[in-house]
Amino acid sequence: MGRHERYVPSGWFLAGGDEMNPDSPPLAPVWVDGFIIDRFPTTNEEYLTFLNDLIDQGHEDDALRWAPRERRGVDAPDGALVVHRDAHGHFELGPDQDGDVWLPDWPALFVSCACAEAYARWRGARDKLPTRLLIELEWEKAGRGVDGRVYPWGDWLDPTYCCMRQSRLTRELPAMMLEFPVDEPPYGVRHLAGNVEEWLADPGAKRAPSSTPRAGPCRPSTPRTTPRGRIVAGAGTAPSACAGSRGATTTCPTRSPLRRLSPGAEPALSGGRPVTRGR
């Protein structure tokens, strides 16, 4: 197991029971098989390593397909790139349209579900290990432990505990990986309440907490063709989340049992922790 990976053992945990989520099933014990999860969300530095490796292998079209982009618009039907390119064609960080310079240690943002799946496949091929997105109940167990707590640290909320809308007096921006150390559940995984939404492998559907679901393929979707969308979890700032700003959130999405549905093909302010391995 890698230095920045954590093992969540097989066993029962209390899932569901979120009074703020009308789609949440009642609190109930659920069995989840053991898995390995990255301790931190995928960073800009890690995601650019993936894209630039594709460039070096001659797969520029794939690199452009998986590059972080703004939402689609009239002037940019594929979405404007939010990363820059150097003289050799490699992707690099720089100022965005708001003038904010993205940091290597920020979580990767503006990636679709298909982008997250592509990164997981690349990681698996590079490391020669089975690698995929987390499924919903794995994410919930990693984020709240086994005792049914609402947040990774317990049942109360303080805005200094995770990167959310009220956390800072300055401009609302993502947190670096070692910031907000209280945002850590019993398994030692960081930023599961705040900082960034994370794509999950489950297709968007209501479920009862009875057993571990299977991971499904990430099918590019739009609201027109797949109204259920894809499940995203954790804090973030896509439009249908509790309205916040980049890298921040209101109290609603910080709750461990809470998920929402999002069109998987739309690169909202989502990124996440796209790697897990069953064990």
ABEGO torsion letter per residue (X at the ends): XBAABBBBBBEBBBBEGBAABAABBBBBBBBBBBBBBBABBBBAAAAAAAAAAAAAAGBAAAAAAABBBBBBBAABAAEBBABBBBAAGBBBBBBBAAGBBBBAABBBBGBBAAAAAAAAAAAAAAAGBBBBBBBAAAAAAAAAEAAGBABAAEABBBAAABBBAAABABBBBBBBAABGAABBBAAGBBGAABGBBBBBABBBBBBBBABBBBBBBBBBBBAAABAAEBBBBEBBABAABBBBBBGBBBAAAABAABBBBBBAABBBBBBEBABBBBX
